[in-house]
């Protein structure tokens, strides 16, 4: 029984250490939306928080329809910097 308790405690510690290494956003999605819409005024048709190269590695990604064209806008979730502003060609 004691071995089981020790194993459970060890797994709990490992899990919390792993969770601490996962990056967390420092800006909220509402702030990121405002940054993205400032770069490309239009209507957000898709948004997500994703891990990707560039910046801190954690970004909010927005697809914004503006004048019939969809733009992909990336905002760093840690510092709010604009990482991407391109036209989405739909080939992904």
HELIX and SHEET records of a PDB file:
HELIX    1   1 UNK A    2  UNK A   21  1                                  20    
HELIX    2   2 UNK A   29  UNK A   39  1                                  11    
SHEET    1   A 4 UNK A  43  UNK A  51  0                                        
SHEET    2   A 4 UNK A  58  UNK A  66 -1                                        
SHEET    3   A 4 UNK A  69  UNK A  76 -1                                        
SHEET    4   A 4 UNK A  82  UNK A  87 -1                                        
END                                                                             
